[in-house]
Amino acid sequence: MIERWALLSGLMGDLETYELIQKDLKNTRGDITLFVLGDVVGPNKNCDALLNRLVNPHRGDLKPHCIYGWWEEQLLAESGYRGERKADALRLNKGDDAVNALMNAVDPYYLGWISSLQFGFVELDCGLIHGSSKDVGDILTMQTPPLTLLDRITRLNVNRLFTARSKQQFHLELTDAVVDSKVKDLNGKRNQEHTLPKRAVIGIGAGANYTLYDVGSDQTHFLTVGDVTKSRGRGFA
């Protein structure tokens, strides 16, 4: 059976979209593991119903493996889970009203679960992160300089980095990468050259846009809610 990962992010309290993605995945062939890469909360709607579904999956749901995202980080900081830090980034960018709206969108009951979430996962030779290995708010896109992308990948010592912060869907290959270094020791100076394996950064999308990754074949499929049903009556091949 094909081993697949389903990767989604940016639901921001949208239980209906989550249910539609679960429905899509039930019609998708393969042994699927579901990863939710953060931003399940947001300031625009009450998030309690979605949080309850993630904490208490329904019978037949794929169990979600969740990490925290930028919005969770702002919520936890403002709620006192990050020491003396507050939601300064959110307050600076969107003002006090956005901070208050975020706090009102999540019942404090769920803060313990949110605070227990990890920063990211490393599975096989893949890193699954909301932003990047540097910071949860780091935005990686097709326009990010290759050296920056390479830095974010090598920090985790992986060959594939899945990211969600940009909300974009993209697959960017880094091929034929060579790192030159100069070494000075008791034997004098010398140059060293290291050829790196093929690596990639994959943006998984957000909200109704999600990604399927075939583990064995290293194939990435960018989907939108309903694509599975529209393209294949009996599931994604």
N, C-alpha and C positions, 0 to 999 in steps of 0.2 A: 504494500500500500504506500502511496506517495505521502511523504512527510511534508507538511506545510505549516508555515507560520502565518497567522493573520495579525496584522499590526494596524492599530488605529489610535487616534489621539484627538484632542480638541472637541470633545463632546459638550463640555461646558453646561452640564445639567440636562442635556437633550436625551431623555430616556427613549423617546420615540425612534430617534435615529439609531440608538444602540440596539433596540429591539429589531429594527429592520436589518441591521448588520448581522445580528444573531440568526435571523431567518435566512439571509443569504448564505451564511456559513453552513447551515444545516443542509442546504442544497448543493454544497460544494464537495466534490470527491476528495478523499484523502484523510490522513490522520492529522487533524488540525490542532495546533496550540495557539491560544489567543493571548496576545500581548497588548496591553493598553498603556501607551507611553505618555501618560500625564494629561493635564488640563481637562480633567473630568468636571471640574468646578469652574464657575465664572460668575460675573456680577449681573448678568442679564435675565436670569430666571432662577427660581428655586431649584436647588440641586439635590434635595433630600431623596426624592424618588429614585434617581439614578444611582446615588450612593448606596441606597438600601439594596438595589438590584445587584450592584457589584459586590457588596459585602455578603449578600444572601442570594446567590444565583438561583433562578428557577430550575425545576427539573427539566432536563433537556438542554439547558444552556451550556455552551462551552465555558469552562471555568476561566475567568479573566485573571491574568497575571499582571498586576498593576505596578507602575512606578509613579513618583510624583513629578509634576510639571511646574512651569513658571507660576501659574495661578495658584496651585497648591502651596508653593513656596511663599508667595505673598500672603496667603491666608494664614499659614502657620506662623510667619514672622509677626504679623499683626496680632495674633492670638497668644503670643508669648512663648511659642515653642522653639524659637531661635535666639534665646537669651535676650539681650537688650535690643536686638535688631527689630525693626518694624517694616511695614510694607512700603519702604521709601521709594523703590523703583516705581511701583504702581501709583503712589501719591504724586511723585514728580511728573509722571507721564499723563495721568488722567485725573488727578485731584482727589480731594477728600471724599467727594460724592461716590466715586468708584470704589474706594476702600470701604465705605459704609455699605454700599450695595453688595459687595462681595461678602462681608461679614454677615449680612442679613440673609444671604442666599444659602447658607449652610448652617444646619443645626449643630450646635457645639457637641452633640452626641457623637458626631462622626469625626471629630478632630483627632481622637486617639487612633482611629484606624488610619487616617490620612498621615499622621505623624509616624506611623510604623512602616510606611512605604519606603522602598529603597530608591537610591539615586538612579540606578540603572541595572541592567543585566548583562552578563557576558555568557553567551551560549555558543558552544563550538568555537568557531573563529570569528564570531560576530559580537559587536557591541550594540546594545539596544538602549538608547538614551533619549531623553526629551530634547535637550539642547545639544550639548556635546560633552566630551570628557572634561572640558575645562570648566563649564558652568551651565547650570540649568537654563539660563537665559541666553546662551550663545546661539546665534542664528546662522545656520549653514545653508547656503544656496548654491546654485549653479555658477554664480558669480564670485563665490568665495575663492581667494587665491589658492592654487594647488598646495603651496607650502603650508598654509594654514590647515587645510584639510588633512594633509599628511601628518601634521603635528597632532591633530585631534585623534587620528587613528592610532598612531604609535603610542600615545599616552596609555591606551588600553591594551596594546599589543594584540590587536585583532586585524583581520583583513577586510571586514565589512563593518561599516558603521551606519546603523539605522537611526535617523533623527526626525523629530517632529516639529520643532519650534518654528520653522519657517512656514508651516502649513502647506508647503508645496510638495508635489510628487515629482521626483526626479531620480535618475540613476546615473551617477557620475563615476566613470572608471579612471583610476590613476594607474597608468601602465608604464613599464620601463623606467621606473623611478630609480635613480642612482643617488646615493648620498656620499659625498666626498668629505673626508676629515683629515686634519693634520695632527700628527702625534709627535710629541717631543719627549724623549726619555734619555737614559744614560747612553743609549746607542745612537743618539742624534735625532734628527728630524726625518720624518717620512710621511708620505701620503697614503691614505687608505681609502679604498672605494668599496662600497657595499651596494649590491643590486637588490632591490626590494621586490617581493612578490606582487602580483597584480592585486590592487586593492580598490575598494569602492565606497562611496558615500551615497546612501539612499534616503531620500526624503519620502516619508510615508503618507503625507497628506494630513487632513484634519476633517472632523465632522463626518459628513456623508462620504468623503473620499478616503479610502483605506487601501491597504496593500496586502497582497499575498506573496509569500516567498517560498519557493520550492527548495527545500534544504538540499536534496540530493543533486539536483541539476543546476542549482545556483541561478534560477530564473525568477525574475521579479515581475509581478502583474499589478498594475495600477487599476483600481476599480472604484466605481461609485455605486452607492446603494441602488439595488435593482438590476445591475449589470448582469449578474449571474442568471436571474430569471429571464431577462430579455434575450440574452445571447444563447442560453442553453436551457431548454425546458427541464432537463433533469440534472442540471448542475454543471459547474465549471470543470472542463476536462483537465 
